[in-house]
Amino acid sequence: MNLEIDHYADAVLVSVDDSRIDASVAIQFKDSMRALTSGGPKRVILNMEKVDFLDSSGLGAVVAAMKQLDANQTLELAGLTENVAKVFRLTRLDAVFTIHQNASDAVAGLADV
């Protein structure tokens, strides 16, 4: 599981550099997210533009990543592909997460660190 991170003054952008978040990488994804976001800025933006497949384990890992954030942090999603967006709609988790069209929209107006 490859995750790339970009820091901004008020946010961190975590980009998934794999096409799948499924049972084979769910635990690694959750652990990596914890390590990258612990004690970080208020906004954590997960860029999923390269993810074309998300199974129930992957969905659970994304929810777990949200739940393990500090109380003052939020997890936002960006760049959902059609297949992944459909999973969030079907499970009604699109109402739980702030979802941005793409990473550029999510970080618009934020200053680089």
N, C-alpha and C positions, 0 to 999 in steps of 0.2 A: 504494500500500500504506500504509494507516493503522495505526500502532501507538501505543497509549496506554500510558504508564508510570506506575506507582505505586510509591513507595519505602517500604520498611519497614526496621526496624532491621537485620534479618538477611537480607533478601530484596528482590528487585525483581519486581514483577508486570507483565508485558508483555501487554497485551490486543490481539488482532488485531481491528481494526474493519472487516473486510471479510468477505464471504461465501465467498471463494475464495482458496486459495493454490495457484496453478498455474504453468505455464511462463511465462505473461506477467508474473508478479511475483516469481518465485522468486529471481532475482539481487538485486532490490531488497530483498526480505524478508531475505535472508542478510546483505546489507550493512547494513541498518538494525539488525538484531539485533546485529551486531558493534559498531556504534557505541553502541548503548544498553547493552550488557552489559560492554564492555571495562573491566577493573579494578573491576567492581562487586562486590556482596556475594556470598557463597557460593552462595545459592540464587537461581536465575533461574526464575521460574514463567511459562510461556507459557499464557495464557488463550485458548482457541480456541472459546469458546461461540458465537461468531457465524459460525464457519467451517463451511460446509455441504459444501464440495467441496475435496478435496485430491488432486491427481494425483501421478504419480511424481516430477515436478520439484519440486512442493511438499514432498513427503515427503523428497526429497533435501535440500532447503533447510533443513528442520527438523533433519535429522541433521547437516548442515554447521554449523548454528547451535550444536548441542551440541558438535561437535568443535572449534570455534574458541574455546570458552570457556577461561579460564585453568585450570590444573591443579586449583586448589582450588574451582572452581565446578561446580555441577551444573545441568542443565536438567530441570525437571519440567513436566508438562503438566496442564492443568486444563480442565474443561468441554467435553470432546470430544463433538460431536454423534454421533448414531448412524452416519452415513455415514463420518465421519472415524475414529471408533473402530474401525469395521470394517476400514479400511485398515491401521491399526496392528496389529490382530489377525491379519489375513491375511499380513502381512509379518513377524509375530512380534516387531515392535518394541515391542509392549506389555510385553515382558519386559525391554527395555532401559531404558525410561523409567519413572519414578515417575509414575503417572497419578492425579490427584485428581478426584473427582466434579464439583466446581465450584471456582471461584476462592475462594469463601468458606471452603471446607474447607481449601484450600491455604494460606491466610494466617491461619487460626484461631490465635490466641495470639501473633501477631506484633504488635509495637508499631509504630505509624505513626512516620515520621520527621518 
